[in-house]
């Protein structure tokens, strides 16, 4: 797929299912100085030290405009399930009380809280920041999710197996792992548990959901230089854009993997893309939830 075609369809993501609105920013409520640590503090740990065999993963979380902040619960869930790295947070100026967040978790860094930029711009800022780390992997999260209890362990095990060549996923062919799996991404209701190639579905045939995307660092650095990526300026649709760049810009295409069942649930009560009226359409809201999500799931893919 050519760059112009990728960009053309991506810029019309808001037309998916007849959606034409953009979420208007609200009045600024909170602001704080940008805190942008230098060096590899992304790899510093929260609480106890990471196990010796833990893959090198730099983590960021991005926010967008929401009726009610969800980041406090999401951040706590990430810690509870085992993500101990410093988390870089790219936030909206009006979105949250930074003092409250620092009081909850001092092992974070909040960036660009004096700007109003939108979800896509925050995702791009997070990707650029993490691309400067020495980590082998990057994990970019959205702020309205819940991991299953063993989500971190399953993801880390997968990454280590890939690095060691002991997994069916080949590192040189991998584009990304999405820990969130919408039902739209699964080709068959009988799909077996484990990582599987995502089915690109919907009106524009794209990846559905950017809640928890894990990419090899080499892929991220190439992605942020891609012409369709740099030209993209819509507030939403980053999931579609990334998925189609990875599948369309390489020959053969890079693999885009999702997990059955979903390791992540989408907790946002209100969509930042769809109006509540649109979500009332039969079957649509179900596509925003993790496929067969089970908080107690604990089966390692082999």
N, C-alpha and C positions, 0 to 999 in steps of 0.2 A: 504494500500500500504506500503510495507516494506521500511526501510530507504535506503537500497542499491538501490532499484528500483527508489525511488525518486531522489537520487543523480545521478544515471546513466542517467536518462532522462534529468534531469536539466543540466547536463554538456554538453548535446547535443542540448541545446536550440539554439545555433548559427547555427544549421543545419536546423532550421525551415525555410521552403520555400527555401531551398537550400543555405542559407547564411552560408558562411564558414569564412568570414573575421572578424578580430577584428580591432577596430579603433586604429591606432597607435598614441601614444602621440606626441604632438608637442613640440617645443622648449619652455623652461620656459620663460615666459614674466614677471610675477609678483610673488612676494613672500612677505609674512609678518609674523611676529611672531604669533605663535598660541595663541589665546585668549580663555581660557577655564574657565569660571566662575565656582565657587564652589556653592554648596547648591542649593536652589530652585529658583534661579534667572530666570529659564525657565518660572516661573509663574508670574514674574513681568510684568507690562503692558506697552504698547506703547501708548503715548498720554493720553487720558482720561481713567479713571478706567473702568474695565469690569463690566457689569451689575451683580447684586448680585446673580442671579440665573444661571450664566454662568458655565457650567461644567469645571472641572479642567483638562485642556489639555496642555501638553507640546509639542512644535512644533519644528521640524527640517526641513531643506531643504538641499538636496544633489545635487551636480553638477557632470557633467562628461565632457569629451572632446567634444567641439562643434566648428563648423566653425566660429560661431558668438555667443558671450555670450547672453543669454536670461534672466539671473537672475535679471537684473535691472527692467525690465517690470514685471516679475513674482512677485518679492518682493513688488513692488508698488501696484499691483493688490490685493495681500493678505491684505495689509493695507487698501486699499480702500473698500474692501467688509466686513471688520470688524474683522480681526485677529489681536489682539492687543498684544498678548504675545511676550516676547523676542523670536526671532527665532534663533536657533542654525544652522549655515551654515557649511557644511562639503564640502570643495572645492578642486579643483585641483590647484596645484601650478602655472600652466601656464595659468589658465583659465580666470582670471578676475583681474581687477584693484581694489585691496582691499580699497585703499584710496577713490576711487570714490564711492564704495558701502557704506563705513562708512559715507561719506558726504551725501549720500542719506538717510540713515537710521541708526541712532546711537543706536537703540535698537535691535542690532543683536550681535552675537558672532561668529567669524570665526575661524574654527578649522583646523589644519593640512594643512595649505596652503603651507608649505614647502615640501610636499610630492606629489608624483604622484602615485595614487592608483587605480583609476577606479571607475565606478559607484557603483558596488556591494560592494566594500570595503568601500566606503563612506557611503553607506546605513547601512552597519554593524556597522560602527563607530558611526553613528547617533543613531542607535537602542541601542547600549551599553550605550552611554551617557544618553539618555533619560530614560533608565531603572533605573537609580539611582535617578530619580526625585520622589517626593511624589505625582505627578499628578495621577489621576485615568485613564486618557486616553493619548495616544500618537498619534500625527499626523505627518507622515513623507511625505514630499512633494518632487517632483522633480522640477527642475528649469526652466521648459519650459511648463508652464500651465497658464490658465486663469480661475478663478472662475466666476460663474454667480454672478450677483449683490447681491443676497441674499444667496449666498452659505454658508457663515459662520453662518448666522442665522438659516438656515435649518439644518445644521449639529449639531449645539449646541442644537437646539430644540429636534432633534432625540436622542442625547446622554442623555439629561435630561429626556426624556420620558422613555428611556430604564432603566435608574437608578431608576426611580420611579415605574417601572413595569407597565407603562401605554401604552406601545407600544407592537405590536405583536412580536417584536424581544426580545428574552429572553437573558439576560446578560450572564447567565451561559452556553448558547449554542453558543454565538457569537464568531467567529474568528476574522473577520475584516469587516469594512465598506470601500468600495472603492468609493470615490466621483467621480472618473473617470470611465466611462463606455464605453468600446469599443463596437461597434456593434457585435463583436464576442462573447460578454458575455451575450447577450440577446437572450433567446430561441425563442421568437416569436415577429414578427413585431407588434402584437396587445397587447404587454405587457402594463399593466396599469401603471400609474404614481406611483412612490413611490419606496421603497426599495424592491428588489427582489433577490432571490438566483441566483448567477452568474452561467451561463452556461460555463463550461470549454470546450474550443473549440480549433481548430487548429490541426496541425499534432501531437502534443504531449499532447493535452487535458489539458491545463493549464490556469491559470489566465492570462489575457492579459492586461498589463499595471500596473505600480506601481507609477503613477503620484501623487496620493493622498490617502494614506492608513491610516486609523484610526483604532487603535487596543486598546482593554482594556489593561491596564498596566499588569495585571496578565497574559494575553496571550503573550504579548511581552517578558516578563521575562522567560516564558517557551520556547518560540520560539528560543531565542538566545542560549539556552542550548541544543537544539535538535541536535543529531549527524549529520543529513544530512545538517543542517544549518551551523554548525561549520566546516564541511569538504568542503563546497562549496567554490570554489575559481575562478570561471569564472567571467569575467568582466561584463557579462550581464546575464539576466535570473532570476533576483531576484524575479520578479513577479510570474513566474512559480513555483519557489522553495517554496516561502511562501504559496501560495495557496494550493499546494499539501501537504505540511506538515500539514497545519491546517485541511485539509479534510482527510488526510490519517493517521495521528498519533493519532487520537482519535476515540473512539467508544461510542456513535455514532459520526460521524464527526462534527467538528465545522462548523458553517454557515459562508459563504463568500458572503457578500451582495454587490450589485451594485445598483445604483439609476437610475431610468427612469423618466425624461431624465437625461443624464449625468450632474452633477453639475460643471464639469470641462471640459475645452477644451484643447487639446494638441496643443501647439503653435510652437513646434520645426519644423522648415522648413526642416531640414535634420535629418534623423534617425541616432542614434549612434549604431544601430544594423544592419540595412539594408543599402545596397548601394543605391544610387539614381536609378541605373539601375534596381535593384530588385523591388524598390517601384513603378516603372513604370508598373509592372504587373497589369493586370486588377483587380480592386477591392481591391488590397492590401493596397494602401495608405488610402482608406476610413476607414479601420479598425484601423487606428491610430488617428482618430478623435472622439470626444465625441458623443455618440449616442443621436440624437435629441437635441443637446446642444442649449440652448437659454439663452443669457445673461440676459434677463429680467425675467426669470422664477422665480415664487414666490409662489409656492404651497407647503405647509408643509405636509409631509406624516403623516397620522394618522392611 
